[in-house]
Amino acid sequence: MCEVTDTAYFKEPFEVLLQPDRLQQFYVLEVDSHSNRLGPGHGHLSTKHDLVDVWLVRANQVGHSDAPKLSCRTHLGRWLAPGDTVLGYELVNANLNDATFDAVPESERPDVVLVKKYYDRSRRSKHRQWKLKRLYDQEKTASVQNEFIVSFIWTAVNIAHAWIPLMQSTFRGSWKIWRRMQLCESV
């Protein structure tokens, strides 16, 4: 792991190696804490992330005796425990065409790069304690909506009838304007 400054990043930005559709599920076998914490002078240390070494196996090979164990170092140490499922990119079998990646010796390349912990949505929805209090039927809401529209139109008509006499008294000196008002009122 290394620290990348903002000027170094914008001079040579990182290229995309793998797309999100290449994410795979892995099963966590073992989590070992990594005690190499940076000391003073290295800036702010995150309290949300913890650097750990993780041993994994592909989720579709759990229980097989000949399943290869993969290892990686990740920042997800606070959230991972043995038995969890995570999403990550497997670099061992990936076909990557990148000069920077090829320059890294194979002994220093990780087997897997973990991205996030995977939560099963069906299990999480069972823990929901609240329920939706109201859900209106379409028939009831349509009648309420129609009543609102009718009352709005009647209010607009009443306001218009209140303004017409006021406008007539204001424009009594101008016969043409008053006559137009009369014609509009009769329509």
Sequence and secondary structure as in RCSB ss.txt:
>XXXX:A:sequence
MCEVTDTAYFKEPFEVLLQPDRLQQFYVLEVDSHSNRLGPGHGHLSTKHDLVDVWLVRANQVGHSDAPKLSCRTH
LGRWLAPGDTVLGYELVNANLNDATFDAVPESERPDVVLVKKYYDRSRRSKHRQWKLKRLYDQEKTASVQNEFIV
SFIWTAVNIAHAWIPLMQSTFRGSWKIWRRMQLCESV
>XXXX:A:secstr
     HHHHHHS     S GGG EEEEEEEEEE      TTS    SS B EEEEEEEGGGTT TT   EEEEES
BTTT  TT EEEEEE SS     HHHHHS TTTS SEEEEEEE  HHHHHTT     S    HHHHHHHHHHHHH
HHHHHHHHHHHHHHHHHHHHTTT HHHHHHHHHHHH 
